[in-house]
Amino acid sequence: MINKSIQLTILFTVFISMSISAQSVFGKWKTIDDRTGLPKGVIEIYKKEGKMYGKVVKILEEGQEGRICDKCDGSLKDKPVTGMEIITDGELHDDGEWKGKRLFDPEQAMTFRFKIWLNPENEDELKVRGYLAFIYRTQTWIRVEG
């Protein structure tokens, strides 16, 4: 009887752990260009001191792997895009969305306000919306395993 109870507890704990990790915005995501439909890179989204951050871990565009940020200003000028922090200080809101003031696009060297949320119909899709004044664009990023 005790063995069955322990087995059920372990099974339940594993199931809950898998469910929680599957529903997280944190992890690696393949960015998809909303204009061309082609993959552009892999972004790792992580939590630090309760806030959301994201950095470029890989560039997927052929011939662009070693891209530097030549359009950037200041400390980012001519720095490698791989390893660059592009999401800073995102905060979780009651509606389950993460919002913040710095989503950086190294290709355009522009900074946007942002809103990020899991697609409620597919937890392996992340919706990433960048705002510039009242204009916005939304991309769908795809979860990458590992």
C-alpha positions as CSV (number, residue, x, y, z in Angstrom):
1,M,0.0,0.0,0.0
2,I,2.8,2.4,0.9
3,N,4.7,1.6,-2.2
4,K,1.7,2.4,-4.4
5,S,1.2,5.7,-2.6
6,I,4.8,6.6,-3.1
7,Q,4.7,5.7,-6.7
8,L,1.5,7.8,-7.3
9,T,3.1,10.7,-5.5
10,I,6.2,10.5,-7.7
11,L,4.2,10.1,-10.8
12,F,2.0,13.1,-9.9
13,T,5.1,15.2,-9.1
14,V,6.7,14.4,-12.4
15,F,3.5,15.1,-14.3
16,I,3.1,18.5,-12.6
17,S,6.8,19.4,-13.2
18,M,6.3,18.6,-16.9
19,S,3.2,20.6,-17.1
20,I,4.8,23.6,-15.5
21,S,7.8,23.6,-17.7
22,A,5.7,23.1,-20.9
23,Q,3.8,26.3,-20.0
24,S,6.7,28.5,-19.4
25,V,7.9,31.4,-21.6
26,F,11.4,30.7,-20.5
27,G,13.7,28.6,-22.6
28,K,15.0,28.8,-26.2
29,W,12.8,30.1,-29.0
30,K,13.4,30.2,-32.8
31,T,12.5,33.6,-34.2
32,I,10.5,33.7,-37.4
33,D,10.6,36.7,-39.7
34,D,7.0,37.9,-39.9
35,R,7.6,39.3,-43.4
36,T,9.4,36.4,-45.0
37,G,8.4,33.4,-42.8
38,L,12.0,32.3,-42.6
39,P,13.8,31.5,-39.3
40,K,16.3,34.2,-38.2
41,G,17.8,33.2,-34.9
42,V,17.5,31.5,-31.5
43,I,16.7,33.6,-28.4
44,E,17.1,32.3,-24.9
45,I,14.6,33.9,-22.6
46,Y,15.5,33.6,-18.9
47,K,14.4,35.0,-15.5
48,K,16.8,37.0,-13.4
49,E,15.7,38.6,-10.1
50,G,12.1,38.0,-11.0
51,K,12.3,39.8,-14.4
52,M,12.4,38.6,-18.0
53,Y,15.6,38.8,-20.1
54,G,16.5,37.5,-23.5
55,K,19.7,37.1,-25.5
56,V,20.6,35.9,-28.9
57,V,22.2,32.5,-28.7
58,K,22.4,31.6,-32.4
59,I,21.9,33.3,-35.8
60,L,20.2,30.9,-38.3
61,E,20.4,33.0,-41.4
62,E,23.0,31.6,-43.8
63,G,26.0,33.8,-44.1
64,Q,25.0,35.9,-41.1
65,E,26.3,33.7,-38.3
66,G,29.1,36.2,-37.3
67,R,27.0,39.4,-37.8
68,I,28.0,42.4,-35.8
69,C,25.7,45.3,-34.9
70,D,27.1,47.9,-37.4
71,K,24.0,50.1,-37.1
72,C,24.1,50.2,-33.3
73,D,25.2,53.2,-31.3
74,G,27.2,53.5,-28.1
75,S,28.5,50.4,-26.3
76,L,26.7,48.1,-28.8
77,K,28.4,49.6,-31.9
78,D,30.3,46.8,-33.8
79,K,29.6,44.2,-31.2
80,P,28.6,40.6,-32.1
81,V,24.9,40.0,-32.3
82,T,25.3,36.5,-30.9
83,G,25.3,36.9,-27.1
84,M,23.6,40.3,-27.2
85,E,20.8,41.0,-24.7
86,I,17.7,42.0,-26.6
87,I,15.0,41.8,-23.9
88,T,15.5,43.6,-20.7
89,D,13.5,44.0,-17.4
90,G,10.2,42.4,-18.6
91,E,7.7,42.2,-15.8
92,L,4.9,39.7,-15.4
93,H,1.4,41.2,-15.3
94,D,-1.8,39.7,-13.8
95,D,-3.0,38.8,-17.3
96,G,-0.1,36.4,-17.7
97,E,1.7,38.7,-20.2
98,W,5.2,39.9,-19.8
99,K,5.7,43.6,-20.6
100,G,8.6,46.0,-20.7
101,K,10.3,48.9,-22.3
102,R,13.3,47.3,-24.0
103,L,13.0,44.8,-26.9
104,F,16.0,45.6,-29.1
105,D,16.2,44.7,-32.8
106,P,19.9,44.7,-33.7
107,E,19.1,44.5,-37.4
108,Q,17.3,47.9,-37.3
109,A,19.2,49.1,-34.2
110,M,15.8,50.1,-32.7
111,T,14.3,49.7,-29.3
112,F,10.6,48.9,-28.7
113,R,8.2,48.5,-25.8
114,F,7.1,44.9,-25.7
115,K,4.4,42.4,-24.7
116,I,5.2,38.7,-24.7
117,W,2.8,35.8,-24.0
118,L,2.3,32.1,-24.8
119,N,-0.1,31.3,-27.5
120,P,-3.1,29.9,-25.5
121,E,-3.8,27.5,-28.4
122,N,-0.2,26.2,-28.7
123,E,2.2,26.4,-25.8
124,D,5.1,25.9,-28.2
125,E,4.4,29.3,-29.8
126,L,5.4,32.5,-28.2
127,K,3.8,35.8,-29.3
128,V,6.2,38.7,-29.3
129,R,4.8,42.2,-29.9
130,G,7.0,45.2,-30.3
131,Y,5.4,48.7,-30.0
132,L,6.7,52.0,-31.4
133,A,4.2,54.7,-30.4
134,F,0.8,53.3,-31.4
135,I,2.2,51.1,-34.2
136,Y,3.1,47.5,-33.4
137,R,4.2,44.2,-35.0
138,T,3.7,40.7,-33.7
139,Q,5.9,37.8,-34.4
140,T,5.4,34.1,-33.5
141,W,8.5,32.4,-32.1
142,I,8.7,28.6,-32.0
143,R,9.9,26.7,-28.9
144,V,13.3,24.9,-29.4
145,E,14.0,21.8,-27.4
146,G,17.2,21.7,-25.3
